Amino acid sequence: MYLIGYDIGSSSIKAALIDQQTQKQIALEKYPNLEMDIISRQASWAEQHPEIWWDNLCLATKALIQKNNIDANEIKSIGISYQMHGLVIVDKEQNVIRPSIIWCDSRAVQIGNQAFNNIGEDYCMSHYLNSPGNFTASKLKWVKDHEPERYEKIHKFMLPGDYIAMKLSGKINTTINGLSEGILWDFKEDQIAQSLLDYYGISSELIPEIVGAFDIQSELSLEASQATGLKPGTLISYRAGDQPNNALSLGVFKPGQVAATGGTSGVVYGLVDQLAIDSKSRINSFAHPNHTSSNPSIGMLLCINGAGIQYAWMKKQIARDGVDYHDMERMISSIPIGSDGLRIIPFGNGAERMLNNSNPGAQINNLQFNRHTRAHFYRAALEGIAFSFVYGCKILNNIGLSMSTIKVGNDNLFQSRIFSRTIANLLNTPIEIVETTGAIGAAKASGLGTGAYKSMEECFTNNNVIGQISPDDTNKTYNYAYELWYSDLGKLLTN
């Protein structure tokens, strides 16, 4: 028996097939080979045609089945992970009315900020756990204001994962965790955020039927079967946004557990069992897939823009030709903790939410020409990014997240043991390295939805743990280096 999981990104569509019994990956397909186009008709706009997601999903599924000689009758359930915060609108015939306004489109910022002020900051934070900001509800309000003829045609609006589920089944539904990502869920009232809808003048009838994240949500239609090669009636039994799903894929489903990623930007996502609020709006809080009103599970999401992009810049601009990241790691190992006083502030990739939306830029401090080499730059760059992760984690800690463990994938910055060891020592928290992907996690979670697995523990603790970084006796040295960096940042933010 097999389970299939999809990861609907803005760059590509990934499909993973796992063995239900062993939970091991059988195969993984990605379409297209090149990144999908993002339409940007104006500055700060970002749109995609949802039909392209569907077409690539069908190609990936057919390839997965044909290349691996899989009997589609043996695939028992489908799980979906998707890019968060997007907006898809359809008419009564389920035709897409306009391109999807995706996660990185910022046209609705002012709409959300005005709602935050007018509805009231205290009310928004206590009921929605967030400012309406540049999320799905505010994007829909933008369509209402600027494209009224399209708005009038709307039968339902949905998130990208809801659209894919609709294409697979012909049924339109959504989840509480999905609605919370769009700032469309009222945690205090445990219902749709009617107060925000009323403020925006949006009818709640446009919201799809709500289903559970781990429920049997629908079944594969005959039409979708012909398009994908899957068997009609295959159960669709899991759906979540990419960051909550990534955390779940790593085995994060209990309070105190934290998932982190270190790509172009960095993300820290930790779980608490209470309604967590940051009065300064430096972090966002959403319903985790296993959230219920009686047993709250809130994912606190913190984004760090200045992460891997800085280290990639260092490789491109500072390293000699032919030097790769493994070479840089080897060179770093000869440089002491603290990089002999060289310090780098990594915030050169736009405004940082965790710094109250300030944009301090990157900065190199205490450069000494007779002392510092390229290797010092590499280490100071990695340490600066690690210090920014720690800075963010301390914010999470101050608003209620007590970290027990940090789980990461075996990719990007966390492939560097020096990077991982810096964070583990400064937070005095072990880092567990797991070999998995979002598509694999979605496939596993679909098995939980159908009852193939009886618990979260059974579903996600059989992960392929390939390493652990534990704090050691160098904490004081790391802390001294961090305090110098923190002092630099403080001076920069007050200028």
C-alpha positions in Angstrom: 0.0 0.0 0.0 1.2 3.5 -0.8 0.4 7.1 0.2 1.0 10.1 -2.0 1.8 13.7 -0.9 2.0 16.9 -2.8 3.9 20.1 -2.0 2.4 23.0 -4.0 5.1 25.6 -4.1 5.5 28.8 -6.1 8.6 27.5 -7.8 7.6 23.9 -8.5 5.2 21.0 -7.6 6.6 18.1 -5.8 5.0 14.7 -5.5 6.2 12.0 -3.1 5.2 8.3 -2.8 5.8 6.4 0.4 5.3 2.9 1.5 2.4 2.9 4.1 3.9 0.2 6.3 7.6 1.3 6.4 7.0 5.0 5.8 9.9 5.0 3.5 10.0 7.1 0.3 9.5 5.1 -2.8 9.9 8.0 -5.3 9.9 11.7 -5.7 9.0 13.8 -8.7 9.2 17.5 -9.3 7.6 19.6 -12.1 8.6 21.7 -13.8 12.4 21.4 -14.1 12.6 25.2 -14.3 10.8 27.5 -11.9 7.2 28.3 -12.6 6.6 31.9 -13.8 5.4 34.6 -11.4 3.5 37.4 -13.0 4.3 40.8 -11.7 2.3 43.4 -13.6 3.2 46.1 -11.1 5.8 46.6 -8.4 5.2 44.5 -5.3 2.7 42.3 -7.2 3.0 38.5 -7.5 0.5 36.3 -9.2 0.3 32.8 -10.7 -2.2 30.9 -12.8 -3.6 28.1 -10.5 -4.2 26.0 -13.6 -0.4 25.8 -14.0 -0.1 24.2 -10.5 -2.7 21.6 -11.5 -1.1 20.8 -14.9 2.3 20.2 -13.2 0.7 18.2 -10.4 -0.8 15.9 -13.1 2.5 15.6 -14.9 4.3 14.8 -11.6 1.7 12.2 -10.6 1.8 10.4 -14.0 5.6 10.3 -14.0 5.6 9.0 -10.4 3.3 6.1 -11.3 4.8 5.2 -14.7 8.5 5.5 -13.9 8.1 3.3 -10.8 5.6 0.8 -12.3 3.1 1.5 -9.5 -0.4 0.1 -9.5 -2.6 3.1 -8.9 -5.1 0.9 -7.0 -2.4 0.5 -4.3 -2.3 4.3 -3.6 -4.8 4.7 -0.7 -4.7 8.4 0.2 -3.6 11.9 -0.7 -2.1 14.6 1.4 -1.6 18.3 0.3 0.9 20.9 1.4 0.7 24.3 -0.2 2.1 27.8 -0.3 0.5 29.8 2.4 -1.5 33.1 2.3 -2.5 33.0 -1.3 -5.9 33.8 -2.8 -7.8 31.8 -5.4 -11.3 32.8 -6.5 -13.7 30.7 -8.6 -17.2 31.0 -10.0 -20.1 28.6 -9.7 -18.7 26.4 -12.4 -15.4 26.2 -10.5 -13.6 28.3 -13.1 -10.8 30.5 -11.9 -11.8 34.2 -12.2 -8.4 35.8 -12.0 -4.8 34.7 -11.4 -4.0 33.8 -7.8 -2.5 36.6 -5.6 0.3 34.6 -4.0 2.1 34.8 -0.7 4.9 37.3 -1.8 2.4 39.8 -3.2 2.3 42.9 -1.0 -0.5 45.0 -2.6 -2.8 44.6 0.4 -0.4 45.8 3.1 -2.1 49.1 3.6 -5.6 47.5 3.6 -4.5 45.2 6.4 -2.8 47.9 8.4 -5.8 50.1 8.2 -8.0 47.3 9.4 -5.7 46.7 12.3 -6.0 50.3 13.4 -9.7 50.6 12.9 -10.8 47.3 14.3 -8.4 47.8 17.2 -5.0 46.3 17.8 -6.0 44.6 21.1 -9.1 43.1 19.5 -7.2 41.8 16.4 -4.4 40.2 18.5 -6.7 38.6 21.1 -9.2 37.3 18.4 -7.1 36.6 15.3 -3.7 36.4 17.0 -2.3 38.6 14.2 -2.8 41.9 12.4 -4.9 41.3 9.2 -1.8 42.5 7.4 -1.0 41.3 3.9 -2.9 38.0 4.3 -5.7 36.3 2.3 -8.6 38.3 3.8 -6.9 41.6 2.9 -6.1 40.4 -0.6 -9.7 39.5 -1.1 -10.7 43.0 0.1 -8.3 44.4 -2.6 -10.1 42.5 -5.3 -13.5 43.8 -3.9 -12.2 47.4 -4.1 -10.2 47.3 -7.3 -11.9 44.6 -9.4 -15.6 44.7 -8.5 -16.7 43.0 -11.7 -14.6 40.0 -10.8 -15.6 40.1 -7.2 -19.3 39.9 -8.1 -18.6 36.6 -10.0 -17.1 34.9 -6.9 -18.8 31.7 -5.7 -16.1 30.7 -3.3 -12.6 31.9 -2.4 -9.9 29.6 -1.1 -6.2 29.0 -0.4 -4.0 27.3 -3.0 -4.3 23.9 -1.2 -8.1 24.2 -1.3 -7.9 24.8 -5.0 -5.9 21.7 -5.6 -8.3 19.6 -3.4 -11.1 21.1 -5.5 -9.4 20.0 -8.8 -8.8 16.5 -7.3 -12.4 16.0 -6.1 -14.8 18.6 -7.6 -15.7 19.6 -4.0 -14.8 22.9 -2.4 -13.8 22.9 1.2 -11.2 24.4 3.6 -9.7 23.9 7.0 -9.5 25.9 10.3 -5.7 25.9 10.0 -6.0 27.2 6.5 -8.5 30.0 7.5 -6.2 31.0 10.4 -3.3 31.5 7.8 -5.6 33.9 6.0 -6.5 35.7 9.2 -10.1 34.4 8.8 -10.4 32.5 12.1 -11.5 34.0 15.4 -9.7 32.0 18.1 -11.6 33.6 21.0 -15.0 32.9 19.5 -13.9 29.6 17.9 -15.5 30.5 14.6 -15.0 32.2 11.3 -13.6 35.8 11.9 -17.0 37.4 11.2 -15.9 40.7 12.7 -13.2 41.1 10.0 -15.5 39.9 7.2 -18.1 42.5 8.4 -15.4 45.2 8.4 -14.3 44.3 4.9 -17.9 43.9 3.7 -17.3 40.3 2.7 -20.1 37.7 2.9 -19.3 34.6 4.9 -21.1 32.6 2.2 -18.0 33.0 0.1 -16.0 30.8 2.6 -16.0 27.1 1.7 -17.3 24.3 4.0 -14.9 23.6 6.8 -13.4 20.1 7.1 -10.7 18.7 9.5 -7.1 18.8 8.5 -6.8 15.1 9.1 -10.3 14.1 8.1 -11.4 12.3 5.0 -12.1 15.5 3.1 -13.2 14.2 -0.3 -12.5 11.5 -2.9 -10.8 11.7 -6.2 -13.2 12.3 -9.0 -13.4 10.4 -12.3 -12.2 13.5 -14.2 -9.2 14.0 -11.9 -8.4 10.2 -12.2 -8.1 10.6 -15.9 -5.9 13.7 -15.5 -3.5 12.2 -12.9 -3.6 8.5 -13.4 -4.8 7.9 -9.8 -7.7 5.6 -9.0 -11.2 7.2 -8.7 -12.3 7.3 -5.1 -8.8 7.7 -3.7 -9.2 9.5 -0.4 -8.0 13.1 0.1 -7.3 13.1 3.9 -4.9 15.9 4.8 -4.2 19.5 4.0 -1.9 22.2 5.6 0.2 25.2 4.6 3.8 24.6 3.8 5.4 25.9 7.1 3.1 24.0 9.4 3.4 21.0 7.2 7.2 21.3 7.1 7.1 21.3 10.9 4.8 18.3 11.1 7.0 16.5 8.5 10.0 16.9 10.9 7.9 15.5 13.8 6.9 18.8 15.5 3.4 18.3 17.0 3.9 18.9 20.8 4.4 22.1 22.8 8.1 23.1 23.0 9.1 21.5 19.7 10.5 23.8 17.1 11.2 23.4 13.4 13.7 25.6 11.6 14.8 26.1 8.0 17.7 28.0 6.6 17.1 28.7 3.0 17.3 32.1 1.2 15.4 33.3 4.2 15.1 31.6 7.5 12.1 30.4 9.4 11.6 29.3 13.0 8.3 27.6 13.8 7.5 26.6 17.3 4.5 25.1 19.1 2.7 26.3 22.2 -0.5 25.0 23.8 -2.1 28.4 24.4 -3.2 31.4 22.3 0.2 33.1 21.8 0.3 36.8 21.1 3.2 39.1 20.2 2.0 42.6 21.0 4.7 44.0 18.7 3.6 41.8 15.7 7.1 40.5 15.2 5.8 36.9 14.8 2.6 35.4 13.4 0.6 32.7 15.1 -1.5 30.2 13.3 -3.5 27.1 14.1 -1.3 24.0 13.7 -2.9 21.1 11.8 -3.6 19.3 15.1 -5.2 22.4 16.8 -8.6 22.1 18.4 -10.4 24.5 20.7 -10.2 22.0 23.6 -6.5 21.2 22.9 -4.9 24.3 21.4 -1.8 23.8 19.2 -0.6 27.2 18.0 2.3 27.5 15.6 4.4 30.6 16.1 6.1 31.6 12.9 9.1 33.9 12.7 10.8 34.8 9.4 14.4 36.0 9.0 15.0 37.6 5.6 18.7 37.9 5.9 19.7 34.2 6.1 21.1 32.0 3.3 21.0 34.8 0.8 23.9 36.4 2.7 26.0 33.3 2.7 25.3 32.8 -1.0 26.4 36.4 -1.6 29.6 35.6 0.4 30.3 32.6 -1.8 29.7 34.5 -5.1 31.4 37.8 -4.2 34.2 36.8 -1.7 35.1 33.2 -2.4 37.6 32.4 -5.1 36.3 30.6 -8.3 35.8 26.9 -7.8 35.3 27.2 -4.0 32.1 25.5 -2.9 30.2 25.4 0.4 32.1 22.3 1.6 35.4 24.0 1.0 34.1 27.0 2.9 33.1 24.8 5.8 36.5 23.2 5.9 38.2 26.6 5.9 35.9 27.8 8.7 37.0 25.0 11.0 40.4 26.6 11.4 38.9 29.9 12.7 37.9 30.2 16.4 34.4 30.9 17.7 33.8 34.6 17.3 35.9 34.9 14.1 38.7 36.7 15.9 36.4 39.6 16.5 35.0 40.0 13.0 31.3 40.4 13.1 28.6 40.6 10.4 25.0 41.8 10.7 23.1 39.9 8.0 20.0 42.0 7.5 20.5 43.0 3.9 17.4 41.5 2.3 14.7 44.0 3.1 12.7 45.0 6.2 12.8 42.5 9.0 9.5 41.9 10.8 11.3 40.7 14.0 13.1 44.0 14.0 9.8 45.9 14.0 9.9 46.2 10.2 13.1 48.1 10.2 15.6 47.7 7.4 19.0 48.2 8.9 21.0 46.6 6.1 24.0 44.4 6.4 27.1 45.5 8.2 30.7 44.3 8.7 32.3 45.3 12.0 35.8 45.3 13.5 37.5 44.2 10.3 41.3 44.1 10.8 43.4 44.0 7.6 46.4 42.2 9.2 44.3 39.6 10.9 41.2 38.6 9.0 41.1 36.3 6.0 38.5 35.0 3.7 37.9 32.1 6.1 37.1 34.7 8.8 34.5 36.3 6.5 32.9 32.9 6.0 32.7 32.1 9.7 31.5 35.6 10.6 28.8 35.3 8.0 27.6 32.0 9.3 27.8 33.2 12.9 25.9 36.4 12.0 23.0 34.4 10.5 23.0 32.0 13.5 23.0 34.9 15.9 19.9 36.3 14.0 18.2 32.9 14.5 19.0 33.1 18.2 17.8 36.7 18.4 14.4 35.5 17.0 14.2 32.5 19.2 14.6 34.7 22.3 11.6 36.7 21.1 9.6 33.4 20.8 10.9 32.4 24.3 9.8 35.7 25.8 6.2 35.3 24.6 5.8 31.7 25.9 7.7 29.2 23.8 9.9 27.0 26.0 12.1 25.1 23.6 12.7 21.4 24.2 14.2 20.5 20.8 14.8 22.0 17.4 14.2 19.8 14.4 15.7 20.7 11.0 15.9 19.1 7.5 19.2 18.0 6.1 19.5 20.9 3.7 20.6 24.5 3.3 22.4 26.2 6.2 21.8 23.4 8.7 24.1 21.2 6.6 26.9 23.2 8.3 27.7 21.7 11.6 29.3 25.0 12.6 26.1 26.9 12.0 24.0 24.3 13.8 26.5 24.0 16.7 26.4 27.8 17.2 22.6 27.8 17.6 22.5 24.7 19.8 25.0 26.2 22.2 23.5 29.6 22.4 20.0 28.3 23.0 21.2 25.3 25.1 18.9 23.2 23.0 19.7 20.1 20.9 19.2 20.2 17.2 17.9 17.0 15.5 18.5 16.5 11.8 15.8 14.7 9.9 15.8 13.4 6.3 12.4 14.3 5.0 10.5 16.7 2.7 7.2 18.5 2.8 5.7 16.1 0.2 6.8 13.1 2.3 5.2 14.7 5.4 2.0 15.3 3.6 1.8 11.7 2.4 2.3 10.4 5.9 -0.3 12.8 7.3 -2.8 11.5 4.8 -2.4 8.1 6.4 -3.2 9.6 9.8 -6.4 11.1 8.2 -7.6 7.7 7.0 -6.7 5.8 10.2 -3.8 3.9 8.7 -1.8 5.3 11.6 -3.4 5.6 15.0 -1.6 8.6 16.4 0.8 11.5 15.7 3.6 9.5 17.4 3.0 6.5 15.1 2.8 8.7 12.0 5.8 11.0 12.6 8.3 9.5 15.1 9.5 6.9 12.6 11.3 9.8 10.8 14.7 9.2 9.4 16.9 11.0 12.0 20.4 11.2 10.6 22.1 13.3 13.2 22.0 15.4 16.4 23.9 18.5 17.5 24.0 18.9 21.3 25.2 21.8 23.4 28.8 21.4 24.6 31.1 23.1 27.0 31.8 26.1 24.7 28.7 28.0 25.7 30.6 30.8 27.4 32.7 31.5 24.3 29.6 31.5 22.0 27.7 33.8 24.4 30.6 36.3 24.5 30.6 36.4 20.7 26.8 36.8 20.6 26.8 39.6 23.1 29.3 41.6 20.9 27.1 41.0 17.9 23.9 41.9 19.8 25.6 45.2 20.9 26.4 46.0 17.3 22.8 45.4 16.3 21.5 47.6 19.1 23.7 50.5 18.0 22.6 50.0 14.4 18.9 50.0 15.2 19.2 53.2 17.3 20.9 55.2 14.6 
